Amino acid sequence: MNSINNRYHEIKNISFDGYFISLFVDSKFYKIDLRTQSIKLANSNDKIKNNYKISQSGYGIHWEEIDEDLSIDGLIKSEGKSLLYRKTKPKKLVLRDKLKKTVRS
């Protein structure tokens, strides 16, 4: 547990860019694909995305209008998975194209 202000996490500078949420958690920067966390939030407009409340304990973020909650620990753990998803997707597409060319030849 982070001892700063008796908070579980210190969360700052939350912003959104399309499907991505960017934030600082305990002074470390994270950029996470919301589609791996919440389709409801990912598809929400900017007004809804920016109308959030950070829990007093620093444990999570809540969006009242769409009744959505995301835990900070869950977001942090998913960061690597969303990066892996983005990195591997083009490779799979290239592999499929190569297979199609091989089958057609």
N, CA and C atoms as an extended XYZ file, in Angstrom:
315
Properties=species:S:1:pos:R:3:atomname:S:1:resname:S:1:resid:I:1 pbc="F F F"
N         0.838       -1.180        0.000 N   MET     1
C         0.000        0.000        0.000 CA  MET     1
C         0.880        1.239        0.000 C   MET     1
N         0.535        2.174       -0.826 N   ASN     2
C         1.240        3.433       -0.904 CA  ASN     2
C         0.912        4.269        0.327 C   ASN     2
N         1.912        4.773        1.002 N   SER     3
C         1.684        5.524        2.236 CA  SER     3
C         1.338        6.985        1.997 C   SER     3
N         1.415        7.452        0.766 N   ILE     4
C         1.109        8.852        0.480 CA  ILE     4
C        -0.383        9.094        0.684 C   ILE     4
N        -0.735        9.952        1.605 N   ASN     5
C        -2.118       10.313        1.895 CA  ASN     5
C        -3.001        9.109        2.220 C   ASN     5
N        -2.436        8.017        2.742 N   ASN     6
C        -3.204        6.800        3.036 CA  ASN     6
C        -3.982        6.303        1.823 C   ASN     6
N        -3.414        6.412        0.675 N   ARG     7
C        -4.065        5.974       -0.555 CA  ARG     7
C        -3.415        4.703       -1.056 C   ARG     7
N        -4.235        3.884       -1.679 N   TYR     8
C        -3.730        2.665       -2.288 CA  TYR     8
C        -2.832        3.016       -3.479 C   TYR     8
N        -3.305        3.951       -4.318 N   HIS     9
C        -2.524        4.475       -5.444 CA  HIS     9
C        -2.731        5.976       -5.529 C   HIS     9
N        -1.722        6.647       -6.025 N   GLU    10
C        -1.855        8.067       -6.338 CA  GLU    10
C        -2.084        8.172       -7.841 C   GLU    10
N        -3.247        8.665       -8.221 N   ILE    11
C        -3.664        8.716       -9.625 CA  ILE    11
C        -3.727       10.171      -10.055 C   ILE    11
N        -3.078       10.471      -11.187 N   LYS    12
C        -3.041       11.853      -11.681 CA  LYS    12
C        -3.130       11.876      -13.205 C   LYS    12
N        -3.530       13.034      -13.711 N   ASN    13
C        -3.482       13.362      -15.136 CA  ASN    13
C        -4.152       12.320      -16.029 C   ASN    13
N        -5.393       11.998      -15.738 N   ILE    14
C        -6.139       11.067      -16.589 CA  ILE    14
C        -6.582       11.817      -17.839 C   ILE    14
N        -6.336       11.209      -18.990 N   SER    15
C        -6.793       11.789      -20.254 CA  SER    15
C        -7.169       10.655      -21.213 C   SER    15
N        -7.901       11.023      -22.251 N   PHE    16
C        -8.389       10.037      -23.210 CA  PHE    16
C        -8.013       10.467      -24.617 C   PHE    16
N        -7.697        9.475      -25.443 N   ASP    17
C        -7.397        9.701      -26.849 CA  ASP    17
C        -8.006        8.536      -27.619 C   ASP    17
N        -9.204        8.766      -28.127 N   GLY    18
C        -9.902        7.689      -28.820 CA  GLY    18
C       -10.207        6.550      -27.864 C   GLY    18
N        -9.690        5.363      -28.190 N   TYR    19
C        -9.924        4.181      -27.360 CA  TYR    19
C        -8.938        4.051      -26.199 C   TYR    19
N        -8.046        5.002      -26.030 N   PHE    20
C        -6.987        4.878      -25.032 CA  PHE    20
C        -7.191        5.808      -23.849 C   PHE    20
N        -6.830        5.299      -22.675 N   ILE    21
C        -6.782        6.102      -21.461 CA  ILE    21
C        -5.311        6.234      -21.074 C   ILE    21
N        -4.898        7.445      -20.755 N   SER    22
C        -3.539        7.703      -20.281 CA  SER    22
C        -3.639        8.250      -18.867 C   SER    22
N        -2.746        7.801      -18.009 N   LEU    23
C        -2.763        8.269      -16.633 CA  LEU    23
C        -1.431        7.982      -15.960 C   LEU    23
N        -1.180        8.713      -14.891 N   PHE    24
C        -0.025        8.467      -14.042 CA  PHE    24
C        -0.529        7.775      -12.785 C   PHE    24
N         0.075        6.639      -12.467 N   VAL    25
C        -0.240        5.906      -11.248 CA  VAL    25
C         1.050        5.770      -10.466 C   VAL    25
N         1.071        6.332       -9.278 N   ASP    26
C         2.261        6.304       -8.432 CA  ASP    26
C         3.489        6.799       -9.200 C   ASP    26
N         3.303        7.888       -9.937 N   SER    27
C         4.346        8.577      -10.717 CA  SER    27
C         4.828        7.806      -11.940 C   SER    27
N         4.147        6.750      -12.333 N   LYS    28
C         4.507        6.000      -13.533 CA  LYS    28
C         3.404        6.186      -14.573 C   LYS    28
N         3.806        6.427      -15.835 N   PHE    29
C         2.861        6.680      -16.915 CA  PHE    29
C         2.361        5.372      -17.523 C   PHE    29
N         1.038        5.334      -17.780 N   TYR    30
C         0.410        4.192      -18.439 CA  TYR    30
C        -0.497        4.686      -19.558 C   TYR    30
N        -0.502        3.964      -20.664 N   LYS    31
C        -1.443        4.216      -21.762 CA  LYS    31
C        -2.065        2.871      -22.094 C   LYS    31
N        -3.380        2.770      -21.911 N   ILE    32
C        -4.057        1.484      -21.970 CA  ILE    32
C        -5.216        1.543      -22.953 C   ILE    32
N        -5.344        0.493      -23.743 N   ASP    33
C        -6.429        0.360      -24.703 CA  ASP    33
C        -7.703        0.002      -23.943 C   ASP    33
N        -8.672        0.895      -23.936 N   LEU    34
C        -9.912        0.668      -23.199 CA  LEU    34
C       -10.709       -0.509      -23.748 C   LEU    34
N       -10.493       -0.863      -25.003 N   ARG    35
C       -11.235       -1.994      -25.577 CA  ARG    35
C       -10.892       -3.303      -24.890 C   ARG    35
N        -9.741       -3.352      -24.216 N   THR    36
C        -9.378       -4.562      -23.469 CA  THR    36
C        -9.956       -4.541      -22.059 C   THR    36
N       -10.570       -3.425      -21.668 N   GLN    37
C       -11.090       -3.255      -20.313 CA  GLN    37
C       -12.604       -3.117      -20.262 C   GLN    37
N       -13.141       -2.269      -21.129 N   SER    38
C       -14.568       -1.951      -21.081 CA  SER    38
C       -15.031       -1.426      -22.429 C   SER    38
N       -15.769       -2.246      -23.151 N   ILE    39
C       -16.305       -1.808      -24.445 CA  ILE    39
C       -17.252       -0.634      -24.236 C   ILE    39
N       -18.022       -0.684      -23.150 N   LYS    40
C       -18.964        0.391      -22.837 CA  LYS    40
C       -18.234        1.723      -22.700 C   LYS    40
N       -17.133        1.741      -21.974 N   LEU    41
C       -16.357        2.965      -21.789 CA  LEU    41
C       -15.610        3.337      -23.072 C   LEU    41
N       -15.034        2.359      -23.749 N   ALA    42
C       -14.294        2.624      -24.983 CA  ALA    42
C       -15.185        3.293      -26.025 C   ALA    42
N       -16.448        2.899      -26.086 N   ASN    43
C       -17.370        3.448      -27.078 CA  ASN    43
C       -18.106        4.691      -26.611 C   ASN    43
N       -17.844        5.145      -25.403 N   SER    44
C       -18.493        6.348      -24.882 CA  SER    44
C       -17.878        7.600      -25.484 C   SER    44
N       -18.670        8.671      -25.497 N   ASN    45
C       -18.146        9.939      -26.028 CA  ASN    45
C       -17.222       10.600      -25.003 C   ASN    45
N       -16.531       11.631      -25.447 N   ASP    46
C       -15.549       12.305      -24.582 CA  ASP    46
C       -16.177       12.914      -23.338 C   ASP    46
N       -17.389       13.419      -23.456 N   LYS    47
C       -18.057       14.019      -22.294 CA  LYS    47
C       -18.229       12.967      -21.197 C   LYS    47
N       -18.673       11.783      -21.562 N   ILE    48
C       -18.863       10.713      -20.576 CA  ILE    48
C       -17.520       10.239      -20.035 C   ILE    48
N       -16.546       10.032      -20.919 N   LYS    49
C       -15.226        9.561      -20.478 CA  LYS    49
C       -14.604       10.514      -19.461 C   LYS    49
N       -14.780       11.800      -19.679 N   ASN    50
C       -14.150       12.790      -18.804 CA  ASN    50
C       -14.960       13.098      -17.551 C   ASN    50
N       -16.106       12.462      -17.397 N   ASN    51
C       -16.928       12.650      -16.202 CA  ASN    51
C       -16.733       11.448      -15.273 C   ASN    51
N       -15.574       11.371      -14.651 N   TYR    52
C       -15.200       10.247      -13.802 CA  TYR    52
C       -14.893       10.746      -12.387 C   TYR    52
N       -14.862        9.810      -11.470 N   LYS    53
C       -14.450       10.102      -10.091 CA  LYS    53
C       -13.434        9.046       -9.676 C   LYS    53
N       -12.351        9.507       -9.101 N   ILE    54
C       -11.334        8.608       -8.550 CA  ILE    54
C       -11.753        8.294       -7.123 C   ILE    54
N       -11.738        7.021       -6.775 N   SER    55
C       -12.123        6.656       -5.402 CA  SER    55
C       -11.183        7.330       -4.412 C   SER    55
N       -11.706        7.659       -3.253 N   GLN    56
C       -10.893        8.347       -2.244 CA  GLN    56
C        -9.676        7.536       -1.845 C   GLN    56
N        -9.798        6.235       -1.896 N   SER    57
C        -8.675        5.376       -1.513 CA  SER    57
C        -7.645        5.246       -2.626 C   SER    57
N        -8.010        5.691       -3.845 N   GLY    58
C        -7.101        5.534       -4.977 CA  GLY    58
C        -7.138        4.137       -5.559 C   GLY    58
N        -8.169        3.390       -5.211 N   TYR    59
C        -8.271        1.998       -5.674 CA  TYR    59
C        -8.804        1.899       -7.098 C   TYR    59
N        -9.692        2.824       -7.512 N   GLY    60
C       -10.297        2.710       -8.832 CA  GLY    60
C       -10.877        4.003       -9.337 C   GLY    60
N       -11.507        3.894      -10.520 N   ILE    61
C       -12.136        5.030      -11.193 CA  ILE    61
C       -13.575        4.634      -11.496 C   ILE    61
N       -14.508        5.582      -11.304 N   HIS    62
C       -15.930        5.306      -11.531 CA  HIS    62
C       -16.518        6.315      -12.508 C   HIS    62
N       -17.360        5.812      -13.436 N   TRP    63
C       -18.097        6.637      -14.381 CA  TRP    63
C       -19.583        6.463      -14.068 C   TRP    63
N       -20.170        7.456      -13.425 N   GLU    64
C       -21.557        7.388      -12.957 CA  GLU    64
C       -22.551        7.217      -14.104 C   GLU    64
N       -22.394        7.985      -15.180 N   GLU    65
C       -23.378        7.977      -16.266 CA  GLU    65
C       -23.558        6.604      -16.908 C   GLU    65
N       -22.499        5.815      -16.951 N   ILE    66
C       -22.602        4.490      -17.571 CA  ILE    66
C       -22.436        3.372      -16.546 C   ILE    66
N       -22.399        3.742      -15.269 N   ASP    67
C       -22.259        2.796      -14.163 CA  ASP    67
C       -21.110        1.812      -14.413 C   ASP    67
N       -19.924        2.364      -14.614 N   GLU    68
C       -18.731        1.559      -14.922 CA  GLU    68
C       -17.639        1.859      -13.898 C   GLU    68
N       -16.963        0.819      -13.457 N   ASP    69
C       -15.850        0.938      -12.517 CA  ASP    69
C       -14.654        0.173      -13.059 C   ASP    69
N       -13.485        0.764      -12.962 N   LEU    70
C       -12.249        0.079      -13.325 CA  LEU    70
C       -11.277        0.188      -12.165 C   LEU    70
N       -10.694       -0.933      -11.795 N   SER    71
C        -9.695       -0.900      -10.721 CA  SER    71
C        -8.350       -0.504      -11.308 C   SER    71
N        -7.584        0.213      -10.538 N   ILE    72
C        -6.258        0.634      -10.990 CA  ILE    72
C        -5.350       -0.581      -11.161 C   ILE    72
N        -5.408       -1.523      -10.233 N   ASP    73
C        -4.581       -2.728      -10.371 CA  ASP    73
C        -4.912       -3.485      -11.655 C   ASP    73
N        -6.191       -3.574      -11.991 N   GLY    74
C        -6.596       -4.239      -13.228 CA  GLY    74
C        -6.071       -3.524      -14.459 C   GLY    74
N        -6.123       -2.193      -14.435 N   LEU    75
C        -5.596       -1.418      -15.563 CA  LEU    75
C        -4.091       -1.641      -15.727 C   LEU    75
N        -3.371       -1.582      -14.611 N   ILE    76
C        -1.915       -1.756      -14.663 CA  ILE    76
C        -1.555       -3.143      -15.185 C   ILE    76
N        -2.240       -4.165      -14.699 N   LYS    77
C        -1.954       -5.533      -15.144 CA  LYS    77
C        -2.269       -5.729      -16.615 C   LYS    77
N        -3.252       -5.004      -17.118 N   SER    78
C        -3.662       -5.184      -18.518 CA  SER    78
C        -2.774       -4.435      -19.496 C   SER    78
N        -1.966       -3.500      -19.007 N   GLU    79
C        -1.179       -2.681      -19.931 CA  GLU    79
C        -0.336       -3.543      -20.847 C   GLU    79
N         0.369       -4.498      -20.331 N   GLY    80
C         1.200       -5.367      -21.150 CA  GLY    80
C         0.396       -6.174      -22.139 C   GLY    80
N        -0.797       -6.617      -21.740 N   LYS    81
C        -1.658       -7.398      -22.628 CA  LYS    81
C        -2.148       -6.555      -23.786 C   LYS    81
N        -2.504       -5.291      -23.520 N   SER    82
C        -2.992       -4.462      -24.613 CA  SER    82
C        -1.848       -4.127      -25.570 C   SER    82
N        -0.623       -3.974      -25.050 N   LEU    83
C         0.514       -3.751      -25.943 CA  LEU    83
C         0.798       -4.997      -26.762 C   LEU    83
N         0.706       -6.179      -26.146 N   LEU    84
C         0.919       -7.425      -26.853 CA  LEU    84
C        -0.127       -7.582      -27.951 C   LEU    84
N        -1.360       -7.270      -27.656 N   TYR    85
C        -2.450       -7.358      -28.623 CA  TYR    85
C        -2.154       -6.477      -29.832 C   TYR    85
N        -1.715       -5.242      -29.584 N   ARG    86
C        -1.438       -4.326      -30.693 CA  ARG    86
C        -0.218       -4.768      -31.490 C   ARG    86
N         0.771       -5.342      -30.839 N   LYS    87
C         1.978       -5.749      -31.547 CA  LYS    87
C         1.765       -7.018      -32.361 C   LYS    87
N         0.978       -7.943      -31.870 N   THR    88
C         0.851       -9.218      -32.554 CA  THR    88
C        -0.189       -9.187      -33.663 C   THR    88
N        -1.149       -8.316      -33.604 N   LYS    89
C        -2.200       -8.308      -34.602 CA  LYS    89
C        -1.645       -8.132      -36.028 C   LYS    89
N        -0.778       -7.146      -36.303 N   PRO    90
C        -0.252       -7.032      -37.665 CA  PRO    90
C         0.528       -8.263      -38.109 C   PRO    90
N         1.270       -8.906      -37.203 N   LYS    91
C         2.029      -10.093      -37.582 CA  LYS    91
C         1.097      -11.207      -38.028 C   LYS    91
N        -0.027      -11.379      -37.347 N   LYS    92
C        -0.981      -12.409      -37.729 CA  LYS    92
C        -1.558      -12.117      -39.103 C   LYS    92
N        -1.839      -10.863      -39.386 N   LEU    93
C        -2.379      -10.505      -40.686 CA  LEU    93
C        -1.370      -10.786      -41.790 C   LEU    93
N        -0.117      -10.472      -41.544 N   VAL    94
C         0.932      -10.735      -42.529 CA  VAL    94
C         1.052      -12.231      -42.766 C   VAL    94
N         1.003      -13.013      -41.700 N   LEU    95
C         1.099      -14.466      -41.821 CA  LEU    95
C        -0.062      -15.003      -42.648 C   LEU    95
N        -1.265      -14.517      -42.426 N   ARG    96
C        -2.417      -14.960      -43.203 CA  ARG    96
C        -2.238      -14.626      -44.679 C   ARG    96
N        -1.724      -13.420      -44.968 N   ASP    97
C        -1.486      -13.041      -46.360 CA  ASP    97
C        -0.482      -13.976      -47.014 C   ASP    97
N         0.568      -14.357      -46.290 N   LYS    98
C         1.567      -15.271      -46.834 CA  LYS    98
C         0.951      -16.639      -47.104 C   LYS    98
N         0.085      -17.091      -46.201 N   LEU    99
C        -0.571      -18.376      -46.399 CA  LEU    99
C        -1.485      -18.343      -47.623 C   LEU    99
N        -2.192      -17.259      -47.805 N   LYS   100
C        -3.077      -17.132      -48.968 CA  LYS   100
C        -2.255      -17.157      -50.262 C   LYS   100
N        -1.120      -16.474      -50.263 N   LYS   101
C        -0.269      -16.450      -51.454 CA  LYS   101
C         0.276      -17.844      -51.730 C   LYS   101
N         0.642      -18.570      -50.683 N   THR   102
C         1.173      -19.908      -50.847 CA  THR   102
C         0.117      -20.843      -51.402 C   THR   102
N        -1.094      -20.735      -50.924 N   VAL   103
C        -2.189      -21.600      -51.380 CA  VAL   103
C        -2.537      -21.291      -52.818 C   VAL   103
N        -2.509      -20.033      -53.210 N   ARG   104
C        -2.863      -19.626      -54.575 CA  ARG   104
C        -1.773      -19.990      -55.576 C   ARG   104
N        -0.534      -20.072      -55.146 N   SER   105
C         0.590      -20.317      -56.061 CA  SER   105
C         0.606      -21.736      -56.578 C   SER   105
